[in-house]
């Protein structure tokens, strides 16, 4: 015999019909906004065809986006029939603005971008005290908003790229071999207090560089890609199916601290023989400096300390035996790390960025050969190994693009802009 339930179930446990309709509407608004973002100029008829929503529904929803000043009509497009030319839609640049920052060792760069991803303005600031980073960042952001005559209510988000391990769940920097930051840092919470409900995101610097490379650079054709950023250390960003891979807590992709020599020197992270310690630019400079002091013949000696990378490149291209030897070892160590990752995720491309690209095309060919030697079962046309095409603002461009895409998938975060 069935027993009657002893506890009552509240009607609130089941969403009512109006709640479901509101959720569907919000989802469809976000879908249309995202498609307009992606295709830049698109007609209502094309949106209806792509989404399988009725033309009437698309018209109603796009009218709402127009009334909220998030999109705009931008003239007639090309008609595929003999009928009227369709009116095209695009994201309205001044519908809102996002801020994107890159935190480096003793400075940070901060830029404003409009809803189309165009740079509005910004620049670099010096950091004298890490404990004051939240105050410094917020003051500089307020100055930029005022400098460009923007409404503070139009600021819809802040995204910060950081060279280190980021706990995405708690939005906290866990470890950085570049920044002298305490593990119990709370600058994220300080920014939250300052900006309230406005979305604030932290992310790995290299991941945002990778995102920019796919959006604006040489990786547009690749959905599965590894980006390796070699500067002071070696960072990496993984894009799988076009999305940043972070792992369960945001720690995925940290190949700079992959051990490639268990008997190697001890790294700041506590391990031995880390990839960035063996194949990073500082390691190369140290090896060359040690060889020079040991009396090895080379053309580098006069220039090494004043302007090292161009001098190293020139010596390499001229066949300097010491430089060829050291860079060959560097390429093989870097290829070791790349090969390990390729075996794990089988990407379409490995993009190389950072100061290492200043070593020129001859070094890239050396690296390509070293990777191909370790991966004989992968045809060269199935794994591209290329330099990045982007400049120094790549991290902030990638962070802004990532934030805009996140906002596009959840337009409810813009409610304070709509009500302005």
SULKAGI-V35002 format. One line per field, one symbol per residue. psi: psi as a letter, one per 20 degrees, with the letter a starting at -180 (. if undefined). burial: I if it has 24 or more other ideal C-beta (glycine too) atoms within 12 Angstrom, else O. Layout:
psi->???
burial->???
This chain:
psi->ppqqpiqqpqhihoprhhgghgggggghghgggghhggigpqrhghggghijqqhgggggghhghghjkhrqqlrqappiajaqpqpqqrpogjirqqppqpoafjrqqpqqqaiijppgraaqqpohohijhgggghghghgggghjkqphiioirpppppnappohgjmqogqpigpmpqhkqkhghhhgghjcippppqrpghghggghhhhibijhiphoqpppoodgaorqppopkjqppiahjjjqjmihkppioijaqprhiirqkqghhhjrghhggggggghghijppqjhghighgmgghgggghghjkogggggghggghhghhgggggghhgimrhqoppraihiiirhhhghgggghghhimiioqhiiopoqqqiraijhghggggggghhgghimihijhhghj.
burial->OOOOOOOOOOOOOOOOOOOOOOOOOIOIIIIIIIIIIIOOIIIIIIIIOOIOIOOOOIOOIIOOIIOIOIIIOOOOOOOOOOOOOIIIIIIIIIIIIIIIIIIIOOOIIIIIIIIIIOIIIIOOIOIOOIOOIIOIIIOIIOOIIOOIOIOIOIIIIIIIIIIIIIIIOOIIIIIIIIIOIOOOIOIIOOIOOOIOOIIIIIIIIIIIIIIIIIIIIIIOOIOIIIIIIIIIIIIIIIIIOIOIIIOOOIIIIIIIIIIIOOOOOOIOIOIOIIIIIIIIIIIIIOIIOOIIOOOOOIIIOOOIOOOIIOIIIIIIOOOIOIIIOIIIIIIIIIIIIIIOIIOOIOIIIIIIIIIIIIIIOIIIOIIIOIIIOIIOOOOOOOIIIIIIOIOOIIIIIIIIIIIIIIIIIOIIIIOOIOOO
